[in-house]
């Protein structure tokens, strides 16, 4: 079984065994990411939003 998830952009794009975290922060100026499941190829397009600096609080 493979788990695909998003909605946690602080972790960025991350692949681990059986896990694909796809939230690459498009809303905050990162990229919009998709993965083709047949071969795990990653596709990304730039955000239209201006980059927002990450907080280190």
HUHUHU-V74241 format. One record per residue. N is the residue number from 1. OMEGA is omega in whole degrees, 0 to 359 (* if undefined). Layout:
N/OMEGA  N/OMEGA
//
This chain:
1/178  2/179  3/176  4/181  5/178  6/176  7/174  8/190  9/178  10/179  11/179  12/179  13/182  14/173  15/174  16/178  17/178  18/179  19/172  20/175  21/193  22/183  23/181  24/170  25/181  26/180  27/183  28/178  29/176  30/180  31/170  32/188  33/172  34/177  35/174  36/188  37/181  38/184  39/179  40/177  41/182  42/176  43/180  44/173  45/181  46/176  47/172  48/179  49/176  50/179  51/176  52/180  53/177  54/179  55/179  56/180  57/*
//
